[in-house]
Amino acid sequence: MKELVELIARSLVDYPDRVEVKQVDGEQSIIVELKVAPEDMGKVIGKQGRIAKAIRTIVKASAMKENKRVVVEIIE
C-alpha cells in the first residue's frame, strides 16, 4: 500500500522528493500517512477533496485482495 500511495502522490506534486509515506500495520487494518510539501497540499487533496477521495478508493480496492481495511491520512 505504501508504494502505491507514494507512486500516485509523486506523480501529482511539483516536489516529488518531499513526498513521505508511512505505513502502520494492524491485524485487520492498515494506516497510510501521506505527507507532502505545503505548496502541494492542494494538488493532493483537489477541489472538494476529489483527488484525495480517488486515492483512497484506489488504495481500498487494492487492499480488498488482502482482506484488510485501509485508512489514508493526508497530514501536514
C-alpha positions as CSV (number, residue, x, y, z in Angstrom):
1,M,0.0,0.0,0.0
2,K,2.8,2.4,0.9
3,E,4.4,2.0,-2.6
4,L,1.1,2.6,-4.3
5,V,0.3,5.8,-2.4
6,E,3.8,7.1,-2.9
7,L,3.7,6.4,-6.7
8,I,0.4,8.3,-7.0
9,A,1.4,11.2,-4.9
10,R,4.8,11.6,-6.6
11,S,3.1,11.8,-10.0
12,L,0.7,14.6,-8.8
13,V,3.0,17.0,-7.0
14,D,5.6,19.6,-8.0
15,Y,8.1,18.5,-5.4
16,P,8.2,14.6,-5.6
17,D,11.3,14.4,-3.5
18,R,9.4,15.9,-0.5
19,V,6.7,13.2,-0.5
20,E,6.8,11.0,2.6
21,V,4.7,7.9,3.2
22,K,4.5,5.9,6.4
23,Q,2.6,2.7,6.9
24,V,1.3,1.3,10.2
25,D,0.1,-2.3,10.0
26,G,-2.5,-3.7,12.3
27,E,-4.2,-7.1,12.4
28,Q,-7.2,-6.0,10.3
29,S,-6.3,-2.6,9.1
30,I,-3.5,-0.5,7.6
31,I,-3.0,3.2,8.2
32,V,-1.1,5.0,5.5
33,E,0.1,8.6,6.3
34,L,0.9,10.8,3.3
35,K,3.0,14.0,3.9
36,V,3.8,16.4,1.0
37,A,5.2,19.9,0.7
38,P,2.8,22.6,1.9
39,E,2.7,24.0,-1.7
40,D,1.5,20.6,-3.0
41,M,-1.4,20.1,-0.5
42,G,-3.9,21.4,-2.9
43,K,-2.8,19.1,-5.7
44,V,-3.1,16.0,-3.5
45,I,-6.5,17.0,-2.0
46,G,-8.1,18.5,-5.1
47,K,-11.2,20.6,-5.4
48,Q,-13.7,19.5,-2.8
49,G,-11.4,16.6,-1.9
50,R,-12.0,14.7,-5.2
51,I,-8.3,13.7,-5.7
52,A,-7.9,12.6,-2.1
53,K,-11.1,10.5,-2.4
54,A,-9.9,8.9,-5.6
55,I,-6.6,8.0,-4.0
56,R,-8.5,6.4,-1.1
57,T,-10.7,4.5,-3.5
58,I,-7.8,3.1,-5.4
59,V,-6.0,2.0,-2.2
60,K,-9.1,0.4,-0.8
61,A,-9.6,-1.6,-3.9
62,S,-6.0,-2.8,-3.7
63,A,-6.5,-3.7,-0.1
64,M,-9.5,-5.9,-0.8
65,K,-7.2,-8.5,-2.1
66,E,-5.6,-8.8,1.3
67,N,-9.0,-8.6,3.2
68,K,-7.7,-5.5,5.1
69,R,-9.1,-2.2,5.8
70,V,-7.1,0.8,4.7
71,V,-7.2,4.4,6.0
72,V,-5.2,7.0,4.0
73,E,-4.5,10.2,6.0
74,I,-3.0,13.3,4.4
75,I,-1.1,15.2,7.1
76,E,0.9,18.4,7.1
